[in-house]
Amino acid sequence: MDRSGIIAMVDGENKNWINTLPNCILSHILSFLTIKDAVDTCMLSHQWRHLWNHPILTRPNLEFDIPNIFGGKYDQLFEQHEEYIYNPLIYQFERQCFVRRVDEFLLLFHGNKVDSFKVAFFLGAESTAILDKWVHFAITKGAQALDLQLSCHRIDTLETESVYVFPHWILSDLKSSTLKHLSLQRCVLKPPTDYFDRFIQLTTLCLYKVNVDPVFLAHLFSSCSPLESLTLRCCRVGSYLVIGPSLGLKDLKVLECIDLEKVEIDAVNLSSLEYSGNHLEISCMRTPQLVRYFYSGMSEGALPYVLTQLASCLGLETLHLQIWDNLGDIPQTVSTFRNLKQVNLDLFVPNFDLGSVVNILKAAPLLEEFVVTVQPASYQGDVRSVSGFSHGHLRKFKMQGFQGKWIEIELAICILKIATKLEVLVIDPYGKSYNGGGSWTEINCCSYMEGYEKEVVDEDEENIVLCGVEDAVDLNYLYWKQRGSVVVRQRLKEVMTDAEVVIL
């Protein structure tokens, strides 16, 4: 290996150029390492050991998780897991060792200020005294961002006796708190009314699997809070939740909250809304400035209702609808969305009328990008009869999870015919679907079966079962590349169009 950039020959002797670098540059390099790796690096050379005091023991952004405490080599082991609880590898890391190392670091820390403080480990009510001490340290050091990503070692539950209760009283120990961003996972947040005012300086509140008092949430809005972003995911907030009235809230996510059935939203400056759950109803939605909306639900007949509600959001530009069982087809008559530029439509429902997808184009005359994601399911409807309609703004159309079924091919043909300004049409047997809250799931299974491209599929072909999941995935994609994609390309070539057709 060429090491000339590090060690060079000077007058017949090796010279280590790293040791000649100024301390400020070495400190900057160390700031990119995890705490454990930075400490280990300082121990490699006697000349570097003084760097232990700075920048490691003065870094303003403190993050205590498995890579930082046990080494950066564990980064890749956890990056694909949303929570430690789902990764069996966590059981090799001892809680006592984690706690001891964090305590030792905080004892030696001599920075004047902490900007952000994060703990991510399997800790709960049994570690209350330790966590309280760490939170107190962060608050007294002036942290603006506090992030507690706690998870259960064995059983995931929100029962109060096993979950850490956020120490609201610590905020009252100070005359003023600098805390602006609070993120909690698997905690209890139920401060008494006397402590509500200690939270009104928050601009961001992100709660995941948190048992939270809805009265406390209501107070955040009634007290003219500067809160701009609120995320409630898998939280326990009761069956009826009122968001607002709020002048400051701009970003709201209410995702899969336990027992939640009904929501009212009154946020006149809200620009982004994400909403999902099995049986959810937005009874009132006063969001005149809404620009982006993600909806995922299973309430029977909810889709027409959602589209009707959105008619009052005149500035809506991005719409993502995830359609599950019983949600309903897209109605033929939909209110016009004159500013809608991008639509994502995820079809996770059997017997969906695929032809009703065209109704979105009719309702959005300025639509520029349209992504349709399909999952293995049976579809109905017919798009071959669409006539007397053209769309002059659509630039990109993409179908993800494409199975090669005849009705999917007919939909692609229909788009090529009616979208007069189309620039590219993409057919992808894979893709990704959105889960809300910035999380995505890869569609890593090709569902094509030979014969799907026929309008009437032979019963023997339709019921083919391949041995082994991995073998099935490989064979399905092989069939797709050898036959399915070829048939689709031939069919699409029959349409006169200037658009580029990309078949992956």
C-alpha positions in Angstrom: 0.0 0.0 0.0 1.3 3.5 -0.9 1.8 5.4 2.4 3.7 8.3 0.8 0.9 10.7 1.9 1.5 9.9 5.5 5.1 8.7 5.9 7.8 10.0 3.6 11.6 9.5 3.3 13.5 12.6 4.5 17.2 12.3 4.4 17.0 8.5 4.5 14.6 8.5 7.5 10.9 7.9 7.8 9.0 10.9 8.8 5.4 10.7 10.2 3.6 13.7 8.8 0.5 13.2 11.0 2.5 14.2 14.0 3.4 17.5 12.3 -0.2 18.5 11.9 -1.4 21.3 14.1 -3.5 20.3 17.1 -6.5 22.2 15.7 -6.5 19.9 12.7 -6.0 16.7 14.7 -8.9 17.8 17.0 -11.1 18.4 14.0 -10.3 14.9 12.7 -11.1 13.4 16.2 -14.5 15.2 16.3 -15.7 12.9 13.5 -15.0 9.7 15.5 -17.2 8.1 18.1 -16.2 8.7 21.7 -14.7 5.2 22.1 -12.8 5.4 18.8 -11.5 8.9 19.6 -10.2 7.8 23.0 -8.5 4.7 21.5 -6.9 6.9 18.8 -5.5 9.3 21.4 -3.8 6.3 23.1 -1.9 5.3 20.0 0.7 8.0 20.4 2.2 9.7 23.4 2.0 13.0 21.5 -1.7 12.7 21.0 -2.7 11.9 24.6 -3.2 15.5 25.5 -6.0 15.6 22.9 -8.1 13.5 25.3 -8.9 16.7 27.2 -9.8 18.6 24.0 -11.9 18.1 21.9 -13.2 14.8 23.4 -14.0 16.0 26.9 -15.4 19.3 25.7 -17.4 18.3 22.6 -20.7 20.1 22.7 -22.8 17.4 21.1 -22.8 14.3 23.3 -24.2 11.0 22.0 -24.2 7.9 24.0 -25.2 4.8 22.1 -23.6 1.4 21.3 -21.2 2.7 18.6 -20.0 5.6 20.8 -19.6 3.6 24.0 -18.4 0.2 22.6 -16.8 1.3 19.3 -17.7 2.5 15.8 -17.2 -1.1 14.5 -20.8 -1.7 15.6 -22.2 1.0 13.4 -23.2 -1.3 10.5 -24.7 -3.9 12.9 -27.4 -1.4 14.0 -27.9 1.0 11.1 -30.6 -1.2 9.5 -32.6 -1.6 12.7 -35.1 1.1 13.7 -34.8 0.1 17.4 -32.3 -1.9 19.3 -35.1 -4.1 20.6 -35.4 -5.8 17.2 -31.7 -6.6 17.0 -30.7 -9.7 19.0 -27.1 -8.4 18.9 -27.9 -6.0 21.8 -27.8 -8.8 24.3 -24.0 -9.0 24.1 -23.7 -5.4 25.5 -24.0 -5.2 29.3 -26.1 -2.4 30.8 -23.8 -2.0 33.8 -20.8 -1.5 31.5 -22.7 1.1 29.4 -23.8 3.0 32.4 -20.3 2.9 34.0 -18.7 4.3 30.9 -21.2 7.1 30.4 -20.8 8.0 34.1 -17.0 8.1 33.8 -17.2 10.3 30.7 -19.6 12.8 32.3 -17.4 12.9 35.5 -14.4 13.9 33.4 -16.3 16.2 31.1 -15.1 19.8 31.5 -16.9 21.6 28.7 -18.7 24.8 29.6 -21.8 24.1 27.5 -23.6 21.2 25.9 -25.7 21.8 22.8 -27.3 18.4 22.4 -27.5 15.3 24.6 -28.6 11.9 23.3 -28.9 8.4 25.0 -29.8 5.4 23.0 -29.8 2.1 24.9 -32.1 -0.5 26.5 -32.9 1.3 29.7 -36.2 1.6 31.6 -37.7 2.3 35.0 -35.0 0.2 36.7 -32.5 2.9 35.6 -34.5 5.9 36.7 -31.9 7.3 39.1 -29.1 7.0 36.5 -31.3 8.6 33.7 -32.4 11.4 36.0 -28.8 12.2 36.7 -27.9 12.3 33.0 -30.9 14.5 32.2 -30.0 16.9 35.0 -26.5 17.1 33.6 -27.8 18.0 30.2 -30.2 20.6 31.4 -27.8 22.3 33.7 -25.2 22.4 30.9 -27.7 24.3 28.8 -28.6 21.6 26.3 -31.0 22.8 23.6 -31.7 19.3 22.3 -32.4 16.3 24.5 -33.0 12.8 22.9 -33.7 9.7 24.9 -34.1 6.7 22.7 -34.8 4.0 25.3 -35.9 0.5 24.4 -36.8 -2.6 26.4 -34.2 -5.5 26.7 -36.8 -8.3 26.4 -40.4 -7.2 26.3 -41.7 -4.1 24.6 -44.4 -2.5 26.7 -45.7 0.9 27.7 -46.8 -0.1 31.2 -45.8 2.6 33.6 -44.1 0.4 36.0 -41.5 -0.7 33.4 -41.1 2.6 31.5 -38.9 5.6 32.5 -40.9 8.6 33.6 -39.4 11.8 32.2 -38.3 14.0 35.2 -40.3 17.1 34.6 -39.2 18.5 38.0 -35.7 18.9 36.8 -36.9 21.7 34.4 -38.3 23.6 37.4 -34.9 23.5 39.2 -33.6 26.2 36.8 -34.9 29.8 36.6 -35.0 29.3 32.8 -34.5 26.3 30.5 -32.7 26.4 27.2 -34.4 23.2 26.1 -36.0 23.6 22.7 -36.0 20.2 21.1 -37.2 17.2 23.1 -37.3 13.6 21.6 -38.4 10.7 23.8 -38.8 7.0 23.0 -40.5 4.5 25.3 -41.1 6.9 28.2 -43.9 8.4 30.2 -44.6 12.2 29.8 -47.3 13.2 32.2 -46.2 16.3 34.1 -48.7 17.8 36.6 -50.4 21.0 35.6 -48.0 23.0 37.8 -45.1 22.0 35.5 -46.8 22.6 32.2 -45.2 26.0 31.7 -41.7 24.5 31.9 -42.3 23.0 28.4 -43.7 26.0 26.6 -40.3 27.0 25.2 -40.1 23.8 23.0 -40.1 24.3 19.3 -39.8 20.5 18.5 -41.4 17.6 20.4 -41.0 14.1 19.0 -42.6 11.2 20.9 -42.3 7.6 20.0 -44.0 4.9 22.1 -44.6 7.4 24.8 -47.5 7.4 27.3 -48.4 11.1 27.1 -51.1 13.2 28.8 -53.4 14.7 26.1 -54.2 17.6 28.6 -50.6 18.4 28.6 -50.5 18.5 24.8 -53.5 20.8 24.7 -51.8 23.2 27.1 -48.8 23.5 24.7 -51.1 25.0 22.1 -53.3 27.1 24.4 -50.3 28.8 26.0 -49.1 30.4 22.7 -46.3 27.9 22.6 -43.6 28.4 19.9 -44.0 24.7 19.0 -43.3 24.2 15.3 -43.0 20.5 15.0 -44.9 17.7 16.8 -44.5 14.0 16.2 -46.7 11.4 17.9 -45.8 7.8 16.8 -47.2 4.7 18.5 -48.1 6.8 21.5 -50.8 6.4 24.0 -52.8 9.6 23.9 -56.4 8.4 24.5 -59.2 7.9 21.9 -59.8 11.6 21.1 -57.0 14.1 20.4 -57.3 17.8 19.8 -54.4 19.5 18.1 -54.6 23.3 18.4 -55.6 25.9 18.0 -52.0 26.8 17.1 -50.5 29.6 15.1 -46.9 28.3 15.2 -47.3 24.6 14.3 -45.9 23.9 10.9 -45.1 20.1 10.9 -47.4 17.5 12.4 -47.1 13.7 12.4 -49.7 11.5 14.1 -48.8 7.9 13.3 -50.2 4.6 14.6 -51.2 5.9 18.0 -52.6 3.3 20.4 -56.4 3.5 20.8 -56.7 6.8 19.0 -59.9 7.0 17.0 -60.6 10.6 16.4 -58.6 13.8 15.8 -59.3 17.5 15.5 -56.7 19.7 13.9 -56.7 23.5 14.1 -53.4 24.8 12.8 -53.7 27.7 10.4 -50.0 27.7 9.5 -49.5 24.0 9.2 -47.6 23.1 6.0 -46.9 19.4 6.5 -49.2 16.7 7.9 -48.7 12.9 8.2 -51.5 10.8 9.6 -51.8 7.0 9.8 -53.7 4.3 11.8 -56.1 1.5 11.6 -59.3 3.3 12.6 -58.7 7.0 12.4 -61.0 9.8 11.6 -60.1 13.5 11.3 -63.4 15.0 12.3 -62.2 18.6 11.8 -59.2 19.8 9.8 -58.5 23.6 9.7 -55.2 23.7 7.8 -55.5 26.3 5.0 -51.7 26.6 4.5 -51.2 22.8 4.0 -48.6 22.0 1.3 -47.8 18.3 2.0 -50.0 15.5 3.2 -49.4 11.8 3.9 -52.3 9.6 4.8 -52.4 5.9 5.5 -55.4 4.2 7.0 -57.8 1.3 6.9 -61.1 3.0 7.9 -63.9 1.8 5.6 -64.7 4.3 2.8 -62.2 6.8 4.2 -60.5 7.7 0.9 -63.4 9.7 -0.7 -63.8 11.5 2.7 -60.1 12.4 2.8 -60.1 13.7 -0.7 -63.2 15.8 0.1 -61.5 17.2 3.2 -58.4 18.2 1.3 -60.5 20.4 -1.1 -60.2 23.3 1.4 -56.3 23.0 1.2 -55.9 25.2 -1.9 -52.1 25.3 -1.6 -51.6 21.5 -1.5 -48.6 20.6 -3.6 -47.6 17.1 -2.5 -50.0 14.2 -1.7 -49.1 10.7 -0.6 -52.0 8.3 -0.1 -51.5 4.8 1.2 -54.6 2.6 0.5 -55.3 -0.4 2.7 -58.3 -2.7 3.1 -61.8 -1.1 2.8 -60.4 2.4 2.3 -62.3 2.6 -1.0 -61.6 3.4 -4.7 -60.8 6.8 -6.0 -64.2 8.4 -6.9 -64.9 9.5 -10.4 -65.7 13.0 -9.3 -62.9 14.5 -7.2 -62.5 18.2 -6.2 -59.9 19.9 -8.3 -56.5 20.4 -6.8 -55.1 23.3 -8.8 -51.7 23.5 -7.2 -51.0 19.7 -6.8 -47.6 18.9 -8.3 -46.7 15.5 -6.9 -48.7 12.4 -6.0 -47.6 9.1 -4.5 -50.3 6.4 -4.5 -49.6 3.1 -2.6 -52.1 0.4 -3.4 -51.9 -2.3 -0.6 -55.5 -3.5 -1.1 -57.1 -6.4 -3.0 -59.7 -5.8 -5.7 -58.8 -2.2 -6.1 -60.1 -0.5 -9.3 -56.8 0.3 -10.9 -58.6 2.3 -13.6 -59.7 4.8 -10.9 -56.0 6.0 -10.7 -56.8 8.1 -13.8 -59.3 10.1 -11.7 -56.3 11.6 -9.8 -55.0 13.0 -13.1 -58.4 14.5 -13.9 -58.5 16.2 -10.5 -54.9 17.6 -10.7 -54.4 19.5 -14.0 -50.9 20.8 -13.0 -49.6 17.4 -11.7 -46.0 16.9 -12.7 -44.9 13.7 -11.0 -47.0 10.6 -10.3 -45.7 7.5 -8.5 -47.9 4.4 -8.1 -46.7 1.6 -5.9 -48.5 -1.8 -6.1 -48.2 -4.9 -3.9 -49.2 -8.5 -4.8 -52.9 -8.3 -5.1 -55.8 -8.8 -7.5 -57.0 -5.7 -9.4 -60.1 -4.9 -11.2 -61.3 -2.1 -13.5 -60.5 -1.2 -17.1 -58.5 1.8 -18.3 -58.8 0.9 -22.0 -62.1 2.9 -22.3 -60.6 6.2 -21.2 -61.0 8.7 -24.0 -61.6 12.4 -24.6 -59.1 13.4 -21.9 -55.5 14.5 -22.0 -53.1 15.9 -19.4 -50.6 18.6 -20.4 -48.3 18.9 -17.3 -47.4 15.4 -16.2 -43.6 14.9 -16.7 -42.8 11.7 -14.9 -44.9 8.6 -14.2 -43.5 5.6 -12.2 -44.9 2.2 -11.2 -43.1 0.5 -8.3 -43.6 -3.2 -7.3 -44.7 -3.8 -10.9 -46.0 -7.4 -11.3 -46.5 -7.4 -15.1 -50.2 -7.9 -14.9 -52.2 -7.0 -18.0 -54.1 -4.2 -16.2 -50.9 -2.6 -15.0 -49.6 -2.7 -18.6 -52.9 -1.1 -19.8 -52.5 1.6 -17.2 -49.0 2.4 -18.4 -50.3 2.5 -22.0 -53.1 4.8 -20.9 -50.6 7.2 -19.3 -48.5 7.3 -22.4 -51.5 8.2 -24.5 -53.1 10.9 -22.3 -49.9 12.6 -20.9 -49.0 14.7 -23.9 -45.9 16.3 -22.2 -44.6 13.1 -20.5 -40.8 13.0 -20.4 -40.2 9.6 -18.7 -42.2 6.5 -17.7 -40.5 4.1 -15.3 -41.4 0.5 -14.7 -39.8 -1.0 -11.6 -40.5 -4.5 -10.1 -38.9 -3.3 -6.9 -39.0 0.2 -5.3 -39.7 1.5 -1.8 -42.7 2.5 0.3 -43.0 5.2 2.9 -43.8 4.4 6.5 -44.2 7.9 7.8 -41.8 9.9 10.0 -39.0 9.8 7.4 -38.8 6.0 7.4 -38.9 3.9 4.2 -39.3 0.1 3.4 -37.5 -1.4 0.4 -39.7 -3.5 -1.9 -37.1 -6.3 -2.3 -39.3 -9.0 -3.7 -40.2 -9.3 -7.4 -43.8 -10.6 -7.7 -43.9 -11.2 -11.4 -45.2 -14.6 -12.6 -45.1 -15.9 -16.1 -48.4 -15.4 -17.8 -49.5 -12.4 -15.7 -49.4 -10.2 -18.8 -52.5 -12.1 -20.2 -55.9 -10.7 -19.5 -57.1 -14.1 -18.6 -54.5 -16.1 -16.7 -54.5 -19.8 -16.8 -55.5 -21.2 -13.4 -52.4 -23.5 -13.3 -50.1 -20.5 -13.9 -51.8 -18.2 -11.4 -51.5 -20.8 -8.6 -47.8 -21.6 -9.1 -45.9 -21.9 -5.8 -42.1 -21.8 -5.9 -40.1 -23.7 -3.4 -38.1 -21.5 -1.0 -38.5 -17.7 -0.6 -35.1 -16.8 -1.9 -35.4 -19.2 -4.8 -38.8 -17.7 -5.6 -37.5 -14.1 -5.5 -34.6 -15.0 -7.8 -36.7 -17.0 -10.2 -39.4 -14.4 -10.3 -36.9 -11.7 -11.2 -35.3 -14.0 -13.7 -38.6 -14.6 -15.4 -39.3 -10.9 -15.4 -36.0 -10.1 -17.1 -36.3 -12.9 -19.6 -39.9 -12.6 -20.5 -42.0 -10.1 -18.5 -40.0 -7.0 -19.3 -39.7 -8.0 -22.9 -43.4 -8.3 -23.3 -44.1 -5.0 -21.5 -41.6 -3.2 -23.7 -43.1 -4.6 -26.8 -46.6 -3.5 -25.7 -45.5 0.0 -24.8 -43.7 0.4 -28.1 -47.1 0.3 -29.8 -47.9 3.7 -28.4 -46.6 6.8 -30.3 -44.9 8.9 -27.7 -41.8 11.1 -27.2 -41.4 9.9 -23.6 -38.4 7.8 -22.5 -39.6 4.4 -21.3 -37.3 2.9 -18.6 -37.9 -0.7 -17.6 -35.8 -1.8 -14.7 
